[in-house]
Amino acid sequence: MKKILCLTDFSESAQNGVLYANELAKKFSSSLILMHTYDLCDDLQKKEFHHPLQIAYTETQSRDMLYKICMDFTRANHYSNVDYGFITREGDIQKNINDIITERKIDLLVLSLEGALSPTDNYYGSVISRLIQNIKCPMLVVPKNYKYNGIQNIVYAFDMEHENSFEKKAIEFAKELNAHLDILNYCNDEDEQHAEELYAKYNDLKIQSGYNKISLDIKATENMIHSLEKFVTDRNADLLILEHHKRNLYKELTESSVTKNFVFFSKVPMLIIQSKEK
């Protein structure tokens, strides 16, 4: 993970996400780029920039605030290998972020939630829902008031009916953090032969990776949402990884009900991976 992009609106909640991104950057010796986007309001004579949370900053103010955060991190992390930078952009948030992801070859986007927001009745909430659907790189969403305290337990959940493009990277990610990885597969039935094939597959993955802190669970359930919530709690997870599919079982994971449960009301950070599936 070479480059991390962190979106901030300078709110207290956003600063919490910035601190989380900084800890990740230190852990992976990554570059950390802070980004603030704004919309130009025609009705503001002084060309102030409108912010989703109704806070107006000029471009100069935004740059000064980002610069201060970077300098504070640089002084505090004198012995780390993190390179800090910042970007301000006017216009559509999704387009700006995707442009930066492409231009800077970003590996991870980090942002935090501004409380318990509904994606359908709040501007900021609808922006986050749109990003989940359309962002071009993995996206890590940090719950409000969540403080980074290391990552010891990771849950990676997906539908085994699909080809999963992130499973090896999830193992590498856990290995880098020396964290335990619980791989959770959901299936349509309890076919024993299929389950045995999966267990054999993940035993091979464990051998190939040379990493033993991996476990596999296979579940057949009618209520994937409730099951996943309970699994994350039972495993005392510090991070939940979901690979974002749009068909079959994972169609449920793209609906607003799941967005509310696992993004807007999640108690642990969520890493959302866009599936390569078409």
N, C-alpha and C positions, 0 to 999 in steps of 0.2 A: 504494500500500500504506500505509494510514493507521494501522492498528492491528495489532500483533504480540503474540500470547500465547505465552509460553514456560513450559513445564512444568519444574519442578525438584524433586528430592528431596534436594538439598543434597550429593549425592555429588560426587566429583571429576569423574566423567564428565558428570554433569548440569551442573556449573559450566561445563564446556567448551561445552555447548550454549547456555548463557546468554550466554557471551562471543560466540558466533557470532551469536545473535539481536541482541545489542547492536550489533555491527558492521553488520548489516543495517538496524537501526533508524536508525543514524547515516547510512547511505548514502541511505535513502529519507526521512529526516526524519519517521519514524513514531513513534507512541506505543508504548512497550514495557511490557507488563503481565506480571509474574512471578506464577506460580501454583503453590501447593503443595496437594495433596489428601491426605486421610488418612481412615482407617477407625477408628471408635470401637470399642475392644475392651471387651467387657463384663467380661472377667476381670481387667482392670487396675483396681484399686481407686482409684488416683489419677487416673483419667481421662486417662491418656496415650494418644496417638494412634498407632496402628500404621501402619507404613510398609511398602510392598512389599518393601524391601530389609532388613526386620527392624530398622529403626532407629526408635525411639520418640521423638516430639517432642510437647510440649504445644502447644496452639494459640498460647499466648503466645510460646513459643520459636520457633515457625514464623514468626509475624509479625515478631518481632525480627530473625530471620535475613534475611527478605525485605527488611525496611526497611533493614538494613545494606547489602545488595547494591545497592539503589536509591540510597542516599546515596553509596556509593563511586562508582557510575557518574556520578551528578550532579556530584560534585567532579571526577572525571577528565575528564568531557565538558562542561566549563563553557561551551564555545563552540558546542556542538551544539544542534540544535533538537528533541532527543528529550525527550518527557515520560515519566516513569517512574511506575509504580504497581504494586501487588501485591494478591493475593487469596489467602485460604485458604478451603478448602471441605472439609466432612466428607462422606463417602459415596462412591458409585460414581464412579470416575474418568471414565468415558465420559459419563455423564449430566452431571456437573459441568462438564466441558469444553464439551459442546454447549450447556449452559445459558448459560455465559459467552460463547460465540461468538455466540449469539443476542442476549443482553442488551447486550453491548458492541460488537456489529457487528464482530467480529474478521475480519481479512483473511487471516491466516496463523498457524498453530500451529507452534511449533518445539519439538522435544525431542531429546534425545541418547540413545544406546544405552549400556547398562551392560555392554559387552563382548559376546562371542560367545554370545548366548543363543538357545536354541531356543524358538520360539513355542509348542511343545507341552509342554515339560517345565519351564518356568519361569514363575512368576506374572507377573513384570514383562514377559517376552517375550510371554505370551499377551495381556496388556493392550495392548501395542503393536500386535499383530496385529488385535485387536478395533477399535482406533482407526482403523487403515488402512481397514477395511471400512466403518466407520460414522461417521467424523467429518464435520462439516458444513462444513468449509472446507479449503482447501489445507493440507497438512501437510508440513513439512520435517524430515527425520530426519537428524541429524548423527552420523556414526560416532564411536566411541570414539577419543579422542586426536586427532581432526581439528582442526587449527587454521585459523581463517579467514585467508586470505592473498589476499583479493580473489576476484572471479569473472570470469575472462577468457574461458572456454570453457564453453558450455552445450550439452548434448545434450537434445533434446526428441523422444521416441520414441512413436509410436502406430501403431495399425492403421488403414490407409487405408480399410478397409471401413466404418468408422464415421464419423459426423459428429463432428468434433472441436471442442469448445467453447472450447478454451484457446489455439488456435494464434495468434490475434492478440494475446492477452495475453502469450503467451510472447515474441513479437517486441517488444512494449512493454517487457517486463521486461528483455530483453537490451539494448534500446536505452538504457534508464535506466542500466544498468551499463556501457554501452559494451563489451559482451562479444560474442564471436562466437557465433552460434546455429547449431548443426547440427540440422536437422530430419530425423529418420530415420523413414521409412515402411516398414512391413512389409506384404507382400501375399501372397495365396494363389498367385499365378502371376506370370509375367513378361510379361504382356500389354503390348506396346509402345505401343499406342494409349492405354491407360489411363495408362501412365507419362508419355507426352507431355502428356496432359491435366493431370496433376499438376504437371509442371514448368512448364507455362503458368500454372497457378493460383498457384504460389508465386513466379513472376516478377512476377505482378500484385500479390501481397501485398508483395513487396519494393518495388515502385514506389510503392504506396499508402502504405507506412510511411515511405518516404524513408530507409530504412536498408539499407545494402549488405552488412553483415557477417552475411549469412545464406546458408547452403548447404543443398541438399536431396539426400538419398540415398534410393534406393528399393531394398529388398532382398527377395528371395524366399528363405526359408530354412526348413529343417525343424527347426532347433534355435535358436529365438529367444533363449533364455537365453544360450547360448554366444556367439551373434552380437552380442548387445547388450553383453555383458561386454567382448568384444574391441573393439567400436566405441568404447566409453567410454574404454578404455585408449589406443587408437590416436589418438583425438582429444584426449588429455590433458585430459579434461573436469574442471571444477571443480564441476559440478552436473549431475545427471541429473533430467529431468522426465518423469514417466510419468502419462498420463491413465488413470484406473482404470476399465476396462470389465469387463463380466461375461459377454460372449458371444464366440463364435467364437475368433479368435486370442488375444484378450485374456483369455479364460477361463484360459489358461495362466498369465497374469500375476497371477491371484488365488490361485493355489495356494501351499501352504506352501513348496514347493521354491524358488519364485521369491522368496518373502518372505525365506527364508534367504540366498539369493544376493544380492539387491539391497537388502535392508534390514539384516538382522542381520550380514552380512559385507561390505557395500559399503565400498569405500575412499573414496568421495566422497559428499557429502550428496545426498539424494534428495528431490525435491519431488513429492509425490503429489497429483494432482488428481482429485477425485471427478467422474466423468463425469455429465452430466445425463441420459444415456440411461437409459431405464426398462427 
